[in-house]
Amino acid sequence: MMARVLIALAALVLSSSLALAKSSVTDVRIGVHPDKTRFVLELTELPAYRAFTLPDPFRVVIDLPALDWRLGPRRDVERGGLVQALRYGLFAPGTSRVVLDVTQPVDLDTVFTLPPNNGHGHRLVIDLKPISREAYFARARTPLVSNPPLPRSQQAALPLAPPKPEGDSRPVIVIDAGHGGVDPGAISRTGVYEKTLVLAYAKELKRQIEASGRYRVQMTREGDVFIRLRDRIAYAQNSGAGLFVSLHANSHRKRDLRGAAVYTLSEKASDAEAAALAAKENKADAIAGIDLSDQPEAVSKILIDLAQRETMNQSKGFANTLVNQFRAVGPVVRNTHRSAGFAVLKSPTVPSVLVEVGYLSNKSEEKLLRSDAHRRKISQAIVKAIDDYFAGQRPAGPS
């Protein structure tokens, strides 16, 4: 009887798993022809899709149902013909996205599917043809969609932060795990994604801060989902945050660079490397295939005005405290506190820092960053800096 029950349970679990199974991507190919570049996505099931192009920077975007990616760790190196880079991942609940960076304006010449044959699965085929910039903007373009069409996705929006309980005067700390979803961030030589690494750091930091009982903690993301930069800023402001800490991991062509660094907002970058890093981080929305053409100037190029001066000074004070703590637990870069025009730090009311926990491009530091012990040490340093920061803000008692 027991054996029959176990068999029945196993069958139930298996059938439930199959019912919930997603279609999977098993291969990606790029074919270069004299007059076009062909992009092929191979899947286990026939996909619904929506394909379109975006300008400045020029990209091809393909939205699909939520998929499993059986491609293993892959660096952003898929290229050939008109395609110079490829990214993929979750864009919104129920929607996966593929983004192709292209070398020039392109037209979606043909989009079609092929059934399984000769050992291949279902294939989505997209032919890209080069056109001039003038021709691109002269044409009205609409997305090419499957029949039946892919349901239009709603981009993941951060919910409103829960209201502060009455009588709870504890400061709110917002932890922002950088990148996510279709935006992987830096990728190490062994295939470690920045988005995955920093989410683990964010969760450990949240655990330690909450264990102190002195603060309330909110996170901009707790899973592998893409969040726009402007939404991260708005979430911190709507939370009434006393601090915003954005966690990242760096990468550099010089493989010997290593160490943590802390960045704050500035009209003028402290050095060329800080400026380059800010420019890279500020491209997160473009990387994820967001249409930037309708963004008002105030969003795409936020100017630092007088209302931000006090917030910037508070951010610098916290950053200096944080640097002192980091020096006690591990390697730090030269000129550890740096500044540049990071979009994610541009809240006018919330003191904000961007923490680079180390370099994924450095082989030995990548191994260190992946260790539980180092993750705990970095988080402990941040918690100590938070304590010192808020202790300095409390009014002095009677003498």
One Martini backbone bead per residue (centre of mass of N, CA, C, O) as a GRO file, in nm:
protein
  399
    1MET     BB    1   0.060   0.062  -0.022
    2MET     BB    2   0.296   0.257   0.011
    3ALA     BB    3   0.401   0.227  -0.278
    4ARG     BB    4   0.145   0.335  -0.419
    5VAL     BB    5   0.148   0.614  -0.290
    6LEU     BB    6   0.429   0.701  -0.394
    7ILE     BB    7   0.363   0.672  -0.693
    8ALA     BB    8   0.126   0.873  -0.697
    9LEU     BB    9   0.288   1.116  -0.598
   10ALA     BB   10   0.499   1.119  -0.823
   11ALA     BB   11   0.294   1.159  -1.053
   12LEU     BB   12   0.181   1.428  -0.951
   13VAL     BB   13   0.445   1.589  -0.952
   14LEU     BB   14   0.514   1.544  -1.251
   15SER     BB   15   0.254   1.668  -1.373
   16SER     BB   16   0.289   1.946  -1.242
   17SER     BB   17   0.564   2.012  -1.366
   18LEU     BB   18   0.475   1.996  -1.662
   19ALA     BB   19   0.252   2.215  -1.643
   20LEU     BB   20   0.480   2.439  -1.543
   21ALA     BB   21   0.646   2.430  -1.781
   22LYS     BB   22   0.868   2.586  -1.976
   23SER     BB   23   0.993   2.720  -2.223
   24SER     BB   24   1.301   2.664  -2.409
   25VAL     BB   25   1.628   2.768  -2.464
   26THR     BB   26   1.890   2.600  -2.671
   27ASP     BB   27   1.960   2.828  -2.897
   28VAL     BB   28   2.201   3.054  -3.064
   29ARG     BB   29   2.210   3.229  -3.386
   30ILE     BB   30   2.444   3.374  -3.634
   31GLY     BB   31   2.398   3.495  -3.969
   32VAL     BB   32   2.606   3.582  -4.246
   33HIS     BB   33   2.518   3.793  -4.517
   34PRO     BB   34   2.547   4.008  -4.775
   35ASP     BB   35   2.232   4.148  -4.703
   36LYS     BB   36   2.236   4.005  -4.407
   37THR     BB   37   2.114   3.921  -4.073
   38ARG     BB   38   2.073   3.618  -3.890
   39PHE     BB   39   1.839   3.535  -3.632
   40VAL     BB   40   1.840   3.247  -3.403
   41LEU     BB   41   1.584   3.083  -3.209
   42GLU     BB   42   1.581   2.800  -3.000
   43LEU     BB   43   1.299   2.585  -2.911
   44THR     BB   44   1.060   2.370  -2.754
   45GLU     BB   45   0.849   2.593  -2.847
   46LEU     BB   46   0.616   2.776  -2.985
   47PRO     BB   47   0.634   3.121  -3.016
   48ALA     BB   48   0.550   3.405  -2.895
   49TYR     BB   49   0.577   3.753  -3.033
   50ARG     BB   50   0.782   4.065  -3.020
   51ALA     BB   51   0.916   4.291  -3.269
   52PHE     BB   52   1.167   4.558  -3.245
   53THR     BB   53   1.289   4.890  -3.269
   54LEU     BB   54   1.563   5.110  -3.156
   55PRO     BB   55   1.699   5.423  -3.090
   56ASP     BB   56   1.953   5.571  -2.948
   57PRO     BB   57   2.036   5.316  -2.945
   58PHE     BB   58   2.061   5.060  -3.162
   59ARG     BB   59   1.789   4.815  -3.154
   60VAL     BB   60   1.675   4.481  -3.088
   61VAL     BB   61   1.351   4.360  -2.986
   62ILE     BB   62   1.247   4.055  -2.802
   63ASP     BB   63   0.942   3.928  -2.708
   64LEU     BB   64   0.853   3.674  -2.464
   65PRO     BB   65   0.787   3.436  -2.292
   66ALA     BB   66   0.860   3.285  -2.027
   67LEU     BB   67   1.193   3.147  -1.988
   68ASP     BB   68   1.421   2.900  -2.030
   69TRP     BB   69   1.785   2.898  -2.006
   70ARG     BB   70   2.001   2.652  -2.178
   71LEU     BB   71   2.306   2.810  -2.206
   72GLY     BB   72   2.441   2.903  -1.982
   73PRO     BB   73   2.713   3.064  -1.923
   74ARG     BB   74   2.723   3.394  -2.083
   75ARG     BB   75   2.866   3.612  -2.253
   76ASP     BB   76   2.868   3.930  -2.424
   77VAL     BB   77   2.954   3.776  -2.749
   78GLU     BB   78   2.732   3.779  -2.943
   79ARG     BB   79   2.836   3.797  -3.287
   80GLY     BB   80   2.756   3.943  -3.612
   81GLY     BB   81   2.755   4.158  -3.835
   82LEU     BB   82   2.507   4.365  -3.701
   83VAL     BB   83   2.588   4.214  -3.440
   84GLN     BB   84   2.749   4.313  -3.117
   85ALA     BB   85   2.513   4.218  -2.908
   86LEU     BB   86   2.380   4.006  -2.632
   87ARG     BB   87   2.067   3.978  -2.449
   88TYR     BB   88   1.902   3.809  -2.164
   89GLY     BB   89   1.574   3.799  -1.994
   90LEU     BB   90   1.391   3.927  -1.754
   91PHE     BB   91   1.154   4.204  -1.774
   92ALA     BB   92   0.872   4.080  -1.689
   93PRO     BB   93   0.603   3.946  -1.590
   94GLY     BB   94   0.598   3.686  -1.832
   95THR     BB   95   0.867   3.831  -1.968
   96SER     BB   96   1.094   3.795  -2.215
   97ARG     BB   97   1.422   3.927  -2.328
   98VAL     BB   98   1.578   4.040  -2.632
   99VAL     BB   99   1.894   4.209  -2.699
  100LEU     BB  100   2.019   4.386  -2.985
  101ASP     BB  101   2.310   4.513  -3.079
  102VAL     BB  102   2.372   4.749  -3.336
  103THR     BB  103   2.578   4.913  -3.578
  104GLN     BB  104   2.299   5.006  -3.713
  105PRO     BB  105   2.047   5.067  -3.883
  106VAL     BB  106   1.741   4.864  -3.897
  107ASP     BB  107   1.548   4.611  -4.049
  108LEU     BB  108   1.270   4.401  -4.037
  109ASP     BB  109   1.237   4.199  -4.290
  110THR     BB  110   1.198   3.912  -4.134
  111VAL     BB  111   0.946   3.705  -3.955
  112PHE     BB  112   0.978   3.360  -3.843
  113THR     BB  113   0.880   3.017  -3.829
  114LEU     BB  114   0.999   2.684  -3.739
  115PRO     BB  115   0.982   2.363  -3.738
  116PRO     BB  116   1.074   2.071  -3.649
  117ASN     BB  117   1.405   1.950  -3.771
  118ASN     BB  118   1.694   1.783  -3.792
  119GLY     BB  119   1.721   1.823  -3.459
  120HIS     BB  120   1.540   2.068  -3.441
  121GLY     BB  121   1.358   2.299  -3.316
  122HIS     BB  122   1.206   2.559  -3.265
  123ARG     BB  123   1.205   2.863  -3.478
  124LEU     BB  124   1.326   3.195  -3.460
  125VAL     BB  125   1.332   3.427  -3.737
  126ILE     BB  126   1.562   3.708  -3.806
  127ASP     BB  127   1.591   3.965  -4.047
  128LEU     BB  128   1.857   4.192  -4.107
  129LYS     BB  129   1.867   4.525  -4.248
  130PRO     BB  130   2.036   4.776  -4.377
  131ILE     BB  131   2.012   5.129  -4.302
  132SER     BB  132   1.961   5.445  -4.291
  133ARG     BB  133   1.895   5.696  -4.081
  134GLU     BB  134   1.692   5.840  -4.262
  135ALA     BB  135   1.516   5.591  -4.325
  136TYR     BB  136   1.438   5.517  -4.039
  137PHE     BB  137   1.288   5.800  -3.967
  138ALA     BB  138   1.086   5.792  -4.226
  139ARG     BB  139   0.957   5.546  -4.090
  140ALA     BB  140   0.696   5.365  -4.001
  141ARG     BB  141   0.673   5.165  -3.695
  142THR     BB  142   0.586   4.829  -3.617
  143PRO     BB  143   0.537   4.562  -3.464
  144LEU     BB  144   0.619   4.223  -3.484
  145VAL     BB  145   0.372   3.964  -3.471
  146SER     BB  146   0.211   3.709  -3.370
  147ASN     BB  147  -0.018   3.418  -3.437
  148PRO     BB  148  -0.081   3.477  -3.173
  149PRO     BB  149  -0.022   3.719  -2.965
  150LEU     BB  150   0.160   3.874  -2.743
  151PRO     BB  151   0.112   3.981  -2.454
  152ARG     BB  152   0.121   4.272  -2.309
  153SER     BB  153   0.351   4.408  -2.112
  154GLN     BB  154   0.427   4.487  -1.774
  155GLN     BB  155   0.636   4.656  -1.625
  156ALA     BB  156   0.815   4.638  -1.359
  157ALA     BB  157   0.685   4.765  -1.059
  158LEU     BB  158   0.721   4.932  -0.781
  159PRO     BB  159   0.593   4.921  -0.498
  160LEU     BB  160   0.472   5.051  -0.242
  161ALA     BB  161   0.569   5.127   0.045
  162PRO     BB  162   0.520   5.051   0.346
  163PRO     BB  163   0.394   5.183   0.604
  164LYS     BB  164   0.474   5.331   0.883
  165PRO     BB  165   0.445   5.258   1.184
  166GLU     BB  166   0.310   5.369   1.450
  167GLY     BB  167   0.584   5.491   1.639
  168ASP     BB  168   0.805   5.440   1.415
  169SER     BB  169   1.141   5.591   1.418
  170ARG     BB  170   1.295   5.433   1.231
  171PRO     BB  171   1.506   5.412   0.996
  172VAL     BB  172   1.526   5.395   0.642
  173ILE     BB  173   1.658   5.131   0.437
  174VAL     BB  174   1.772   5.119   0.101
  175ILE     BB  175   1.823   4.836  -0.104
  176ASP     BB  176   2.024   4.809  -0.412
  177ALA     BB  177   2.025   4.578  -0.658
  178GLY     BB  178   2.188   4.565  -0.925
  179HIS     BB  179   2.024   4.523  -1.183
  180GLY     BB  180   1.854   4.275  -1.379
  181GLY     BB  181   1.757   4.044  -1.571
  182VAL     BB  182   1.836   4.162  -1.883
  183ASP     BB  183   2.050   4.296  -1.680
  184PRO     BB  184   2.363   4.163  -1.581
  185GLY     BB  185   2.608   4.315  -1.609
  186ALA     BB  186   2.869   4.191  -1.508
  187ILE     BB  187   3.107   3.933  -1.638
  188SER     BB  188   3.281   3.679  -1.574
  189ARG     BB  189   3.497   3.434  -1.688
  190THR     BB  190   3.301   3.209  -1.527
  191GLY     BB  191   2.988   3.337  -1.531
  192VAL     BB  192   2.940   3.571  -1.333
  193TYR     BB  193   2.680   3.764  -1.224
  194GLU     BB  194   2.622   4.062  -1.091
  195LYS     BB  195   2.315   4.038  -1.024
  196THR     BB  196   2.358   3.784  -0.841
  197LEU     BB  197   2.572   3.874  -0.641
  198VAL     BB  198   2.428   4.140  -0.526
  199LEU     BB  199   2.177   3.999  -0.418
  200ALA     BB  200   2.323   3.842  -0.197
  201TYR     BB  201   2.428   4.096  -0.052
  202ALA     BB  202   2.151   4.228   0.002
  203LYS     BB  203   2.034   3.999   0.180
  204GLU     BB  204   2.255   4.006   0.397
  205LEU     BB  205   2.221   4.301   0.474
  206LYS     BB  206   1.929   4.283   0.561
  207ARG     BB  207   1.967   4.076   0.784
  208GLN     BB  208   2.162   4.249   0.960
  209ILE     BB  209   1.993   4.502   1.000
  210GLU     BB  210   1.742   4.362   1.125
  211ALA     BB  211   1.895   4.231   1.369
  212SER     BB  212   1.939   4.506   1.519
  213GLY     BB  213   1.650   4.681   1.530
  214ARG     BB  214   1.717   4.998   1.418
  215TYR     BB  215   1.573   4.923   1.137
  216ARG     BB  216   1.428   4.971   0.826
  217VAL     BB  217   1.376   4.754   0.534
  218GLN     BB  218   1.431   4.798   0.181
  219MET     BB  219   1.382   4.658  -0.154
  220THR     BB  220   1.394   4.686  -0.496
  221ARG     BB  221   1.501   4.377  -0.509
  222GLU     BB  222   1.440   3.994  -0.472
  223GLY     BB  223   1.497   3.937  -0.780
  224ASP     BB  224   1.514   3.855  -1.135
  225VAL     BB  225   1.465   4.187  -1.216
  226PHE     BB  226   1.379   4.463  -1.391
  227ILE     BB  227   1.479   4.806  -1.302
  228ARG     BB  228   1.445   5.119  -1.322
  229LEU     BB  229   1.613   5.392  -1.227
  230ARG     BB  230   1.374   5.581  -1.156
  231ASP     BB  231   1.234   5.368  -0.966
  232ARG     BB  232   1.454   5.356  -0.752
  233ILE     BB  233   1.441   5.648  -0.667
  234ALA     BB  234   1.136   5.666  -0.599
  235TYR     BB  235   1.136   5.450  -0.379
  236ALA     BB  236   1.316   5.597  -0.179
  237GLN     BB  237   1.136   5.847  -0.150
  238ASN     BB  238   0.862   5.696  -0.072
  239SER     BB  239   1.003   5.564   0.193
  240GLY     BB  240   1.166   5.772   0.357
  241ALA     BB  241   1.465   5.758   0.336
  242GLY     BB  242   1.787   5.777   0.500
  243LEU     BB  243   1.900   5.550   0.294
  244PHE     BB  244   2.096   5.466  -0.009
  245VAL     BB  245   2.204   5.135  -0.128
  246SER     BB  246   2.410   5.052  -0.401
  247LEU     BB  247   2.488   4.738  -0.548
  248HIS     BB  248   2.810   4.634  -0.686
  249ALA     BB  249   3.025   4.515  -0.960
  250ASN     BB  250   3.323   4.520  -1.110
  251SER     BB  251   3.499   4.606  -1.426
  252HIS     BB  252   3.816   4.541  -1.609
  253ARG     BB  253   4.077   4.523  -1.834
  254LYS     BB  254   4.239   4.530  -1.573
  255ARG     BB  255   4.301   4.237  -1.395
  256ASP     BB  256   4.454   4.363  -1.127
  257LEU     BB  257   4.217   4.490  -1.026
  258ARG     BB  258   4.111   4.579  -0.684
  259GLY     BB  259   3.844   4.646  -0.479
  260ALA     BB  260   3.673   4.865  -0.304
  261ALA     BB  261   3.402   5.115  -0.353
  262VAL     BB  262   3.282   5.462  -0.325
  263TYR     BB  263   2.991   5.640  -0.447
  264THR     BB  264   2.903   5.971  -0.548
  265LEU     BB  265   2.756   6.258  -0.624
  266SER     BB  266   2.853   6.461  -0.918
  267GLU     BB  267   2.917   6.699  -1.153
  268LYS     BB  268   3.220   6.603  -1.112
  269ALA     BB  269   3.445   6.391  -1.172
  270SER     BB  270   3.717   6.260  -0.996
  271ASP     BB  271   3.761   6.062  -1.247
  272ALA     BB  272   3.778   5.869  -1.527
  273GLU     BB  273   3.670   5.605  -1.403
  274ALA     BB  274   3.412   5.723  -1.279
  275ALA     BB  275   3.294   5.827  -1.543
  276ALA     BB  276   3.282   5.552  -1.688
  277LEU     BB  277   3.102   5.408  -1.483
  278ALA     BB  278   2.859   5.597  -1.499
  279ALA     BB  279   2.804   5.558  -1.800
  280LYS     BB  280   2.746   5.255  -1.774
  281GLU     BB  281   2.519   5.259  -1.555
  282ASN     BB  282   2.328   5.467  -1.723
  283LYS     BB  283   2.263   5.222  -1.948
  284ALA     BB  284   2.052   5.019  -1.832
  285ASP     BB  285   1.794   5.087  -1.996
  286ALA     BB  286   1.914   5.036  -2.277
  287ILE     BB  287   1.996   4.740  -2.229
  288ALA     BB  288   1.673   4.659  -2.176
  289GLY     BB  289   1.495   4.811  -2.404
  290ILE     BB  290   1.439   5.111  -2.361
  291ASP     BB  291   1.255   5.386  -2.444
  292LEU     BB  292   1.417   5.716  -2.456
  293SER     BB  293   1.266   5.935  -2.644
  294ASP     BB  294   1.028   6.028  -2.412
  295GLN     BB  295   1.219   6.158  -2.224
  296PRO     BB  296   1.263   6.393  -2.025
  297GLU     BB  297   1.514   6.597  -1.941
  298ALA     BB  298   1.480   6.549  -1.627
  299VAL     BB  299   1.550   6.239  -1.663
  300SER     BB  300   1.799   6.210  -1.866
  301LYS     BB  301   1.910   6.513  -1.738
  302ILE     BB  302   1.987   6.556  -1.433
  303LEU     BB  303   2.014   6.828  -1.235
  304ILE     BB  304   2.209   6.984  -1.000
  305ASP     BB  305   2.074   7.139  -0.729
  306LEU     BB  306   2.029   7.305  -0.435
  307ALA     BB  307   1.844   7.077  -0.308
  308GLN     BB  308   2.106   6.865  -0.313
  309ARG     BB  309   2.339   6.958  -0.137
  310GLU     BB  310   2.279   6.830   0.143
  311THR     BB  311   2.255   6.541   0.041
  312MET     BB  312   2.545   6.524  -0.069
  313ASN     BB  313   2.686   6.570   0.203
  314GLN     BB  314   2.567   6.320   0.342
  315SER     BB  315   2.678   6.114   0.145
  316LYS     BB  316   2.978   6.177   0.197
  317GLY     BB  317   2.976   6.109   0.497
  318PHE     BB  318   2.900   5.811   0.465
  319ALA     BB  319   3.127   5.729   0.272
  320ASN     BB  320   3.364   5.782   0.467
  321THR     BB  321   3.271   5.577   0.678
  322LEU     BB  322   3.273   5.331   0.487
  323VAL     BB  323   3.570   5.331   0.411
  324ASN     BB  324   3.682   5.273   0.693
  325GLN     BB  325   3.549   4.991   0.712
  326PHE     BB  326   3.670   4.857   0.457
  327ARG     BB  327   3.974   4.874   0.542
  328ALA     BB  328   3.923   4.646   0.775
  329VAL     BB  329   3.823   4.387   0.560
  330GLY     BB  330   3.980   4.484   0.286
  331PRO     BB  331   4.021   4.564  -0.020
  332VAL     BB  332   4.104   4.878  -0.178
  333VAL     BB  333   4.097   5.140  -0.360
  334ARG     BB  334   4.219   5.400  -0.484
  335ASN     BB  335   4.040   5.637  -0.397
  336THR     BB  336   3.769   5.515  -0.262
  337HIS     BB  337   3.632   5.794  -0.285
  338ARG     BB  338   3.397   5.866  -0.533
  339SER     BB  339   3.277   6.067  -0.825
  340ALA     BB  340   2.957   6.106  -1.009
  341GLY     BB  341   2.683   6.089  -1.257
  342PHE     BB  342   2.470   5.903  -1.108
  343ALA     BB  343   2.144   5.832  -1.157
  344VAL     BB  344   2.077   5.653  -0.890
  345LEU     BB  345   2.179   5.922  -0.699
  346LYS     BB  346   1.939   6.161  -0.774
  347SER     BB  347   1.825   6.224  -0.511
  348PRO     BB  348   1.714   6.515  -0.337
  349THR     BB  349   1.653   6.355  -0.029
  350VAL     BB  350   1.851   6.097  -0.047
  351PRO     BB  351   2.105   5.953   0.077
  352SER     BB  352   2.366   5.830  -0.154
  353VAL     BB  353   2.517   5.512  -0.254
  354LEU     BB  354   2.781   5.341  -0.436
  355VAL     BB  355   2.875   4.995  -0.423
  356GLU     BB  356   3.184   4.838  -0.485
  357VAL     BB  357   3.286   4.519  -0.383
  358GLY     BB  358   3.439   4.457  -0.663
  359TYR     BB  359   3.625   4.248  -0.900
  360LEU     BB  360   3.531   4.026  -1.154
  361SER     BB  361   3.806   4.053  -1.333
  362ASN     BB  362   3.934   3.926  -1.079
  363LYS     BB  363   4.011   3.616  -0.995
  364SER     BB  364   4.058   3.632  -0.682
  365GLU     BB  365   3.817   3.824  -0.618
  366GLU     BB  366   3.589   3.653  -0.718
  367LYS     BB  367   3.626   3.430  -0.508
  368LEU     BB  368   3.582   3.615  -0.266
  369LEU     BB  369   3.294   3.726  -0.342
  370ARG     BB  370   3.163   3.423  -0.326
  371SER     BB  371   3.195   3.427  -0.028
  372ASP     BB  372   3.039   3.417   0.272
  373ALA     BB  373   3.245   3.564   0.450
  374HIS     BB  374   3.272   3.825   0.280
  375ARG     BB  375   2.977   3.902   0.276
  376ARG     BB  376   2.961   3.944   0.582
  377LYS     BB  377   3.184   4.160   0.609
  378ILE     BB  378   3.063   4.376   0.427
  379SER     BB  379   2.797   4.401   0.580
  380GLN     BB  380   2.918   4.480   0.854
  381ALA     BB  381   3.046   4.743   0.754
  382ILE     BB  382   2.782   4.881   0.671
  383VAL     BB  383   2.643   4.872   0.946
  384LYS     BB  384   2.856   5.038   1.099
  385ALA     BB  385   2.823   5.290   0.920
  386ILE     BB  386   2.528   5.339   0.984
  387ASP     BB  387   2.561   5.380   1.284
  388ASP     BB  388   2.758   5.621   1.266
  389TYR     BB  389   2.581   5.808   1.101
  390PHE     BB  390   2.331   5.824   1.303
  391ALA     BB  391   2.493   5.909   1.552
  392GLY     BB  392   2.579   6.189   1.418
  393GLN     BB  393   2.265   6.294   1.403
  394ARG     BB  394   2.224   6.298   1.688
  395PRO     BB  395   2.150   6.470   1.945
  396ALA     BB  396   2.283   6.601   2.202
  397GLY     BB  397   2.295   6.574   2.518
  398PRO     BB  398   2.307   6.665   2.821
  399SER     BB  399   2.580   6.800   3.018
   0.00000   0.00000   0.00000
